[in-house]
Amino acid sequence: MSTLLQVDPAVLAEGINLMWVLVVTFLIFFMHAGFAMLEAGQVRSKNVANQLTKNLLTWSVGVVVFFVIGAGVSAMVGSITGGGGSYGLFDTLGAGSSGWVSWLFGAVFAMTAATIVSGAVAGRAKLRAYVSYTFLLAAVIYPVVTGFTWGGGILANILGVGFKDFAGGMIVHGMGGIAGLTAAYVLGPRLGRYNDDGSSNVIPGHSMTFAVLGTLILAFGWYGFNVGTAASVFAVQDGQLVLGAFDYVGRVAMTTTLAMAMGAVGASAASLLKTGKVDTLYTANGLLAGLVGITAIPDTTTWWGAILVGVLAGAQLPVVFEFVEKRLKIDDVCAVFPVHGSAGVLGALAYPFVAAELSVGFGTALAAQVIGVALIGGWTILATLVVFGVLKAIGQARVSPDHEREGLDISEHGVETYPEFEETDLGDGQLVTDGGTEAVQS
C-alpha cells in the first residue's frame, strides 16, 4: 500500500515565499536598465558614457557596501532609536539563506535610492565625487532612514501608529529626490544653463527615444517594487496554508496601475494648460511621478484615491520643475526632485485622505506622516550637504569648465559614445557640431 506524501506546510510556505521574493528582486534590479536609459536620454550626447558608467558603478559599489556595512547600520539605528533590529554591523555575513534573500531584497531598494541622485548632477559632477557619495549613501545615509522606519526605529511607532510607507515612496524615492536636489544645489548649474539676467536656457537631452524606453522599463520593474513588497504568498495558521500578504496583493496591483496611468494623464494635462502642447518628456516623467506617489500607500488606498494621487503627482511635475528651475535656480537635469522628491512627499502625506480605513484618528495619522517626511527629508538634506560640501571645499565635486565643455565622456573616460558625431558646447548658448554652429534651444 502507498502512503500519502506528507508535506510540512511551513516548509512549503517558506520555499514559495523565498522564490517569490527572489523573482521580484530580479525585477527591481532590472529597473537599473530603465534608469540608465532614462538618464542617458536626458543628457547631451557628449555625457552619455559618463551617465551609463555612474549607473553601473552605483550598483557595483553600492551593493557591496550595503552588504558589508549598510544593512548592519540600519539594524543598529533601528535598535538604538526604537528597539528594532537585532544584529550587528557584519551579521549579514552569517544570516543564512532566508536572511540573505531578505538582504538582497533590501539591497535593490537601497540601490534605487542611490541611482536617483545621478540624474540630478549629470553633466558636471566628477565621477569620484559621485562614487564617494554612493559609498556613503549605501553605508550610512540610506540605512539611517530605513533604520528609523522599516528597521523598527523611532518612526516605526511614532504617535502610536507609525509612519506609513509600504514600498518606499518616501523612504526610497522621496529620499533620493531630495538628495539629488541638494547635491545639484551644491554643485551649481551646468555651463550655459542660465544667462546673466537670470533667465534659463533649455539644454535638451540627446534622445527622447531612450528616455521613453527607460520610462517603460522602470514602469515594468515597478510592479516588483510595489507588488513585490507583498512578500509573503503563504502563511501557516493552525497547521494550514493560508494567504499571507497576498490577501491584499490585488489592491496593490490595482492602485499601482491606476496611479501610473493617471500620472501620465496629469502631467500631460498640466503641460497642455501651461504651453498649449503635450510635452513628451513631461508625460513620461509624469507616469513615473504617479508611480512614486502611490508607492507609500498602495496596500491601503481606495481605487479613487489611487486615481487622485496619480493625477496630482503628475500634475505637480511641470509646476515644481519650473519652480526649481526658475525660482530656486537649481539645475536638476533629469527632474529627479519633481519626479521622486515632491511626488514621494505628496503620496506619503496623502495617506489619511485616501485610505480605505484608518486604525487611528485622521489627525494622528496625518501628524505621523508629517513627522516622518520632515525627519527623513531633514536628515537627507543635512547628510548630502555635508558630503558634497566637503567635496566642493577640497575641489573634488565638479569637473573643470574645459572638461565640462569637452564632455565627461572624453574627460572622465576617454571615450566617445557617438564617435561619428562630435559636438562641443561653448558654454555661452552656442553649440559647435559637425554641421556648424547653432544656438541652444531656449
C-alpha positions as CSV (number, residue, x, y, z in Angstrom):
1,M,0.0,0.0,0.0
2,S,1.2,3.5,-0.8
3,T,1.1,6.2,1.8
4,L,0.1,9.8,1.1
5,L,3.0,12.2,0.7
6,Q,3.3,14.3,3.9
7,V,4.2,17.9,3.3
8,D,5.2,20.3,6.0
9,P,3.2,23.4,5.3
10,A,5.8,25.6,6.9
11,V,8.5,24.4,4.5
12,L,6.2,24.8,1.5
13,A,5.3,28.3,2.6
14,E,8.9,29.3,3.1
15,G,10.0,27.9,-0.2
16,I,7.3,29.6,-2.2
17,N,7.8,32.9,-0.4
18,L,11.5,32.9,-1.0
19,M,11.0,32.1,-4.6
20,W,8.5,35.0,-5.0
21,V,10.8,37.5,-3.2
22,L,13.8,36.4,-5.5
23,V,11.7,36.9,-8.6
24,V,10.5,40.4,-7.7
25,T,14.0,41.2,-6.6
26,F,15.4,40.4,-10.0
27,L,12.5,42.5,-11.5
28,I,13.6,45.5,-9.3
29,F,17.2,45.0,-10.4
30,F,16.1,45.4,-14.0
31,M,14.9,48.9,-13.1
32,H,18.6,49.9,-13.4
33,A,18.3,49.3,-17.1
34,G,15.4,51.8,-17.0
35,F,17.3,54.4,-15.0
36,A,20.3,54.0,-17.4
37,M,18.2,54.6,-20.5
38,L,16.1,57.4,-18.9
39,E,19.1,59.3,-17.8
40,A,21.2,58.7,-20.9
41,G,18.4,60.0,-23.0
42,Q,18.1,63.2,-21.0
43,V,21.8,64.2,-21.1
44,R,23.9,65.6,-24.0
45,S,25.4,63.1,-26.4
46,K,28.9,64.0,-25.0
47,N,27.9,62.8,-21.5
48,V,26.1,59.5,-22.2
49,A,29.0,57.2,-21.4
50,N,29.6,59.0,-18.1
51,Q,25.9,58.6,-17.1
52,L,26.0,54.9,-18.0
53,T,29.2,54.4,-16.0
54,K,27.6,56.1,-13.0
55,N,24.7,53.7,-13.2
56,L,26.9,50.7,-13.5
57,L,29.1,51.8,-10.5
58,T,26.0,52.7,-8.4
59,W,25.1,49.0,-8.3
60,S,28.6,47.6,-8.2
61,V,29.9,49.8,-5.4
62,G,26.7,50.3,-3.6
63,V,25.5,46.7,-3.3
64,V,28.8,45.6,-1.8
65,V,28.9,48.5,0.7
66,F,25.3,47.8,1.7
67,F,26.1,44.1,2.3
68,V,29.2,44.7,4.4
69,I,28.1,47.9,6.2
70,G,24.7,49.4,5.4
71,A,22.4,46.5,6.4
72,G,24.0,46.4,9.8
73,V,23.9,50.2,10.3
74,S,20.1,50.0,9.5
75,A,19.6,47.4,12.2
76,M,21.6,49.2,14.7
77,V,19.8,52.5,14.1
78,G,16.5,50.7,14.5
79,S,17.7,49.1,17.7
80,I,19.1,52.3,19.2
81,T,16.2,54.6,18.3
82,G,13.2,52.3,18.7
83,G,14.1,48.8,19.9
84,G,14.0,47.2,16.4
85,G,16.9,45.3,14.8
86,S,18.8,42.5,16.4
87,Y,22.1,42.1,14.6
88,G,25.4,43.9,14.4
89,L,27.4,45.5,11.7
90,F,28.7,42.3,10.0
91,D,25.9,39.9,10.9
92,T,24.6,39.8,7.3
93,L,27.6,37.6,6.5
94,G,26.1,34.7,8.5
95,A,22.4,35.4,8.1
96,G,21.7,32.1,6.3
97,S,19.5,31.5,3.2
98,S,16.4,33.4,4.3
99,G,18.4,36.2,5.7
100,W,20.5,36.6,2.6
101,V,17.3,36.7,0.4
102,S,15.9,39.4,2.8
103,W,19.2,41.3,2.5
104,L,19.1,41.2,-1.3
105,F,15.6,42.4,-1.4
106,G,16.6,45.4,0.8
107,A,19.7,46.0,-1.3
108,V,17.8,46.6,-4.6
109,F,15.7,49.2,-2.8
110,A,18.9,50.8,-1.5
111,M,20.4,50.9,-4.9
112,T,17.3,52.5,-6.3
113,A,17.6,55.4,-3.9
114,A,21.3,55.8,-4.8
115,T,20.9,55.9,-8.6
116,I,18.3,58.6,-8.4
117,V,20.9,61.1,-7.4
118,S,23.0,60.6,-10.6
119,G,20.3,62.1,-12.8
120,A,20.2,65.4,-10.8
121,V,24.0,66.0,-11.0
122,A,24.5,64.9,-14.6
123,G,26.9,66.7,-16.9
124,R,29.2,68.3,-14.3
125,A,29.8,66.0,-11.2
126,K,33.2,64.3,-11.1
127,L,32.9,60.5,-11.2
128,R,34.9,60.2,-8.0
129,A,32.6,62.6,-6.2
130,Y,29.5,60.6,-7.3
131,V,31.0,57.3,-6.3
132,S,32.1,58.7,-2.9
133,Y,28.6,59.9,-2.3
134,T,27.2,56.5,-3.4
135,F,29.5,54.7,-0.9
136,L,28.3,56.9,2.0
137,L,24.7,56.7,0.9
138,A,24.8,52.9,0.9
139,A,26.8,52.7,4.1
140,V,25.1,55.3,6.2
141,I,22.7,57.8,4.7
142,Y,20.0,55.5,3.4
143,P,20.5,52.9,6.2
144,V,19.7,55.5,8.8
145,V,16.4,56.2,7.0
146,T,15.5,52.5,6.9
147,G,16.6,52.1,10.5
148,F,14.2,54.9,11.5
149,T,11.3,53.2,9.7
150,W,11.5,49.6,8.4
151,G,14.2,48.7,10.9
152,G,11.9,49.3,13.8
153,G,13.3,52.7,14.8
154,I,11.9,56.0,16.0
155,L,9.3,56.4,13.2
156,A,8.1,52.8,13.3
157,N,5.7,53.6,16.1
158,I,5.6,57.3,16.1
159,L,2.4,58.7,17.9
160,G,1.4,55.0,18.5
161,V,0.6,54.5,14.8
162,G,3.9,54.7,13.0
163,F,5.0,56.3,9.7
164,K,3.2,54.6,6.8
165,D,5.4,53.8,3.8
166,F,4.6,50.4,2.3
167,A,7.2,50.2,-0.5
168,G,9.4,53.3,-0.2
169,G,7.5,56.2,-1.7
170,M,9.3,58.5,0.8
171,I,11.9,56.2,2.3
172,V,13.4,55.4,-1.2
173,H,12.1,57.8,-3.8
174,G,11.4,60.9,-1.7
175,M,14.8,60.5,0.0
176,G,16.6,60.0,-3.4
177,G,14.8,63.0,-4.9
178,I,15.7,65.3,-2.0
179,A,19.3,64.1,-2.0
180,G,19.5,64.8,-5.8
181,L,18.1,68.3,-5.4
182,T,20.5,69.1,-2.6
183,A,23.5,67.8,-4.5
184,A,22.6,69.8,-7.6
185,Y,22.3,72.9,-5.4
186,V,25.8,72.4,-4.0
187,L,27.3,71.7,-7.5
188,G,25.6,74.6,-9.2
189,P,24.1,74.6,-12.7
190,R,25.7,73.4,-15.9
191,L,27.5,76.0,-18.1
192,G,25.1,77.8,-20.3
193,R,22.0,76.8,-18.2
194,Y,21.4,80.4,-17.0
195,N,22.1,83.8,-18.6
196,D,23.5,86.8,-16.8
197,D,20.0,88.2,-16.3
198,G,18.9,85.0,-14.5
199,S,16.8,83.6,-17.4
200,S,17.2,80.0,-18.2
201,N,18.2,78.1,-21.3
202,V,16.9,74.7,-22.2
203,I,19.7,72.1,-22.7
204,P,17.8,69.3,-24.4
205,G,18.7,65.7,-23.9
206,H,20.1,63.8,-26.9
207,S,17.5,61.0,-27.2
208,M,13.8,61.2,-26.4
209,T,13.6,57.6,-27.6
210,F,16.0,56.4,-24.9
211,A,14.1,58.4,-22.3
212,V,10.8,56.9,-23.1
213,L,12.2,53.4,-23.3
214,G,13.8,53.9,-19.9
215,T,10.4,55.1,-18.5
216,L,8.6,52.0,-19.7
217,I,11.3,49.7,-18.3
218,L,11.1,51.4,-15.0
219,A,7.3,51.1,-15.0
220,F,7.6,47.3,-15.7
221,G,10.1,46.9,-12.9
222,W,7.9,48.9,-10.5
223,Y,5.5,46.0,-10.2
224,G,8.3,44.2,-8.5
225,F,8.8,47.3,-6.3
226,N,5.2,47.6,-5.1
227,V,3.6,44.3,-5.7
228,G,6.7,42.5,-4.6
229,T,6.6,44.2,-1.2
230,A,3.6,42.0,-0.5
231,A,6.4,39.5,0.1
232,S,4.6,36.5,1.7
233,V,2.5,34.5,-0.6
234,F,1.6,31.9,2.1
235,A,1.5,31.8,5.8
236,V,0.8,28.9,8.2
237,Q,-2.2,29.1,10.5
238,D,-3.3,26.2,12.7
239,G,-1.2,23.9,10.6
240,Q,-3.0,25.0,7.4
241,L,-1.7,27.1,4.5
242,V,-3.4,30.5,4.3
243,L,-2.7,33.5,2.2
244,G,-0.1,35.9,3.7
245,A,0.3,39.3,2.2
246,F,-1.3,38.0,-0.9
247,D,-4.7,38.6,0.6
248,Y,-4.3,42.3,-0.3
249,V,-1.9,42.0,-3.3
250,G,-4.8,42.7,-5.7
251,R,-5.3,46.1,-4.2
252,V,-1.6,46.8,-4.5
253,A,-1.5,45.9,-8.2
254,M,-4.7,47.8,-9.0
255,T,-3.7,51.1,-7.3
256,T,-0.2,50.9,-8.7
257,T,-1.6,50.6,-12.2
258,L,-4.2,53.3,-11.8
259,A,-1.8,55.8,-10.3
260,M,0.8,55.1,-13.0
261,A,-1.7,55.8,-15.8
262,M,-3.1,59.0,-14.1
263,G,0.4,60.3,-13.5
264,A,0.9,60.5,-17.3
265,V,-2.5,62.0,-17.8
266,G,-2.0,64.6,-15.1
267,A,1.4,65.7,-16.4
268,S,0.0,65.8,-20.0
269,A,-2.9,67.9,-18.9
270,A,-0.7,70.3,-16.9
271,S,1.7,70.6,-19.9
272,L,-1.2,71.3,-22.2
273,L,-2.6,74.0,-20.0
274,K,0.8,75.6,-19.5
275,T,2.1,75.6,-23.0
276,G,-0.7,74.6,-25.3
277,K,1.2,71.4,-26.2
278,V,1.6,68.0,-24.7
279,D,5.3,67.6,-23.8
280,T,6.5,64.0,-24.3
281,L,9.1,64.1,-21.6
282,Y,6.6,65.6,-19.1
283,T,4.2,62.7,-20.0
284,A,6.9,60.1,-19.4
285,N,8.1,61.6,-16.2
286,G,4.5,62.1,-15.1
287,L,3.9,58.4,-15.4
288,L,6.9,57.8,-13.1
289,A,5.7,60.5,-10.7
290,G,2.3,58.8,-10.4
291,L,4.1,55.6,-9.5
292,V,6.2,57.4,-6.9
293,G,3.1,59.0,-5.4
294,I,1.3,55.7,-4.8
295,T,4.4,53.7,-3.7
296,A,4.0,54.6,0.0
297,I,0.3,53.6,0.2
298,P,-0.8,51.1,-2.5
299,D,-1.9,48.5,0.1
300,T,-4.4,50.8,1.8
301,T,-5.6,53.2,-0.9
302,T,-9.1,53.2,-2.4
303,W,-9.4,52.9,-6.2
304,W,-10.5,56.6,-6.4
305,G,-7.6,57.5,-4.1
306,A,-5.1,55.9,-6.5
307,I,-6.6,58.0,-9.4
308,L,-6.4,61.2,-7.3
309,V,-2.9,60.6,-6.1
310,G,-1.7,59.7,-9.5
311,V,-3.2,62.7,-11.3
312,L,-1.9,65.1,-8.6
313,A,1.6,63.6,-8.7
314,G,1.7,64.0,-12.4
315,A,0.2,67.5,-12.5
316,Q,2.6,68.9,-9.9
317,L,5.6,67.8,-12.0
318,P,5.7,70.7,-14.5
319,V,4.8,73.2,-11.7
320,V,7.5,72.0,-9.4
321,F,10.1,71.6,-12.1
322,E,9.5,75.3,-13.2
323,F,9.8,76.4,-9.6
324,V,13.1,74.6,-9.1
325,E,14.4,75.8,-12.4
326,K,13.3,79.5,-12.4
327,R,12.9,80.4,-8.8
328,L,15.4,78.3,-7.0
329,K,17.9,78.3,-9.9
330,I,18.8,74.7,-9.3
331,D,19.8,72.7,-12.4
332,D,18.1,69.3,-11.8
333,V,18.9,67.7,-15.1
334,C,16.6,64.7,-15.1
335,A,13.9,66.3,-13.0
336,V,14.6,63.9,-10.1
337,F,13.0,66.2,-7.5
338,P,9.6,66.6,-9.1
339,V,9.5,63.0,-10.1
340,H,10.8,61.4,-7.0
341,G,11.1,64.0,-4.3
342,S,7.9,66.1,-4.3
343,A,5.8,63.2,-5.6
344,G,7.1,61.0,-2.8
345,V,6.2,63.6,-0.2
346,L,2.7,64.1,-1.8
347,G,2.0,60.4,-1.7
348,A,3.1,59.9,1.9
349,L,1.0,62.9,3.1
350,A,-2.0,61.7,1.1
351,Y,-2.3,58.5,3.2
352,P,-5.1,59.5,5.6
353,F,-7.0,61.3,2.9
354,V,-7.3,58.3,0.6
355,A,-7.0,55.3,2.9
356,A,-9.9,52.7,2.7
357,E,-9.9,52.7,6.5
358,L,-7.8,54.1,9.4
359,S,-7.0,52.4,12.6
360,V,-6.5,55.7,14.3
361,G,-7.9,59.2,14.0
362,F,-7.3,61.3,10.9
363,G,-5.3,63.9,12.7
364,T,-3.0,61.4,14.3
365,A,-2.3,59.6,11.1
366,L,-1.6,62.8,9.3
367,A,0.7,64.0,12.1
368,A,2.7,60.8,11.9
369,Q,3.2,61.2,8.2
370,V,4.3,64.9,8.5
371,I,6.8,64.0,11.2
372,G,8.2,61.1,9.1
373,V,8.5,63.3,6.0
374,A,10.2,66.0,8.0
375,L,12.7,63.7,9.7
376,I,13.6,61.8,6.5
377,G,13.9,65.0,4.5
378,G,15.9,66.8,7.1
379,W,18.4,64.0,7.6
380,T,18.8,63.6,3.9
381,I,19.4,67.3,3.3
382,L,21.9,67.6,6.1
383,A,23.9,64.5,5.2
384,T,24.0,65.4,1.5
385,L,25.1,69.0,2.2
386,V,27.9,67.7,4.4
387,V,29.2,65.2,1.8
388,F,29.0,67.4,-1.2
389,G,30.0,70.5,0.7
390,V,33.3,68.8,1.8
391,L,33.9,67.5,-1.7
392,K,33.3,71.0,-3.1
393,A,35.6,72.6,-0.5
394,I,38.5,70.3,-1.5
395,G,37.9,70.8,-5.2
396,Q,36.7,67.3,-5.9
397,A,33.0,67.8,-6.6
398,R,32.9,69.3,-10.1
399,V,34.8,68.9,-13.3
400,S,36.7,71.9,-14.7
401,P,34.9,74.2,-17.1
402,D,37.1,72.9,-20.0
403,H,36.2,69.3,-19.2
404,E,32.5,70.2,-19.0
405,R,32.6,71.9,-22.4
406,E,34.5,69.0,-23.9
407,G,32.1,66.4,-22.3
408,L,32.5,64.0,-19.5
409,D,32.8,61.0,-21.8
410,I,36.2,62.3,-23.1
411,S,37.4,64.0,-19.9
412,E,36.4,61.2,-17.4
413,H,36.5,58.1,-19.5
414,G,38.5,58.8,-22.7
415,V,35.7,57.5,-25.0
416,E,33.0,58.9,-27.3
417,T,29.6,57.4,-27.2
418,Y,28.9,58.6,-30.7
419,P,32.4,58.9,-32.4
420,E,30.9,59.7,-35.8
421,F,29.2,62.8,-34.4
422,E,31.3,65.3,-32.5
423,E,29.8,68.2,-30.6
424,T,31.3,71.0,-28.5
425,D,29.4,73.2,-26.1
426,L,30.9,76.7,-26.0
427,G,29.1,77.4,-22.7
428,D,27.5,80.6,-24.0
429,G,24.4,79.3,-25.6
430,Q,26.2,78.1,-28.7
431,L,27.0,74.7,-29.9
432,V,29.6,73.6,-32.4
433,T,28.7,70.4,-34.2
434,D,29.7,68.6,-37.4
435,G,27.1,70.7,-39.2
436,G,28.2,74.1,-37.9
437,T,27.2,76.4,-35.1
438,E,23.7,76.6,-33.6
439,A,22.0,78.2,-30.7
440,V,20.9,76.2,-27.7
441,Q,17.1,75.9,-27.7
442,S,15.6,78.4,-25.2
